[in-house]
Amino acid sequence: MSVPSPRIRIIWHHNEGEREHVIAYLGFSDLQAAEACYKWLAAKVGRYNRITNSGVCKPRKAQRVNCAFEIKWHSPVPEILRRAIEKDLARVSAC
């Protein structure tokens, strides 16, 4: 499942009730912006924790979004994710 935002992709992993979760991929054109967002998100929601299957992973080369870098966010907080989508859509419509 994707959202209409060009730099954000949301995927729901359904493993028949076991470890079902949502992952959001946030895309960035440069590493500095990705690292700044990672630091902010890590302070808000924490780094990735395998036990709880939540948190953010460090920026990496993009695989799921059409950008240079991405952050993989396990079990994203809906309100923060909604704001990120709105900001990205506003950025695109301003261009």
SULQUI-V689907 format. One record per helix or strand. SS is the DSSP state (A for helix, B for strand). FROM is the first residue (numbers start at 1). LEN is the number of residues. If there is no record, write none. Layout:
BEGIN
<<SS | FROM | LEN> <SS | FROM | LEN>>
END
This chain:
BEGIN
<<B | 2 | 1> <B | 8 | 6> <B | 21 | 8> <A | 31 | 15> <B | 47 | 1> <B | 49 | 1> <B | 54 | 3> <B | 60 | 2> <B | 69 | 6> <A | 78 | 17>>
END
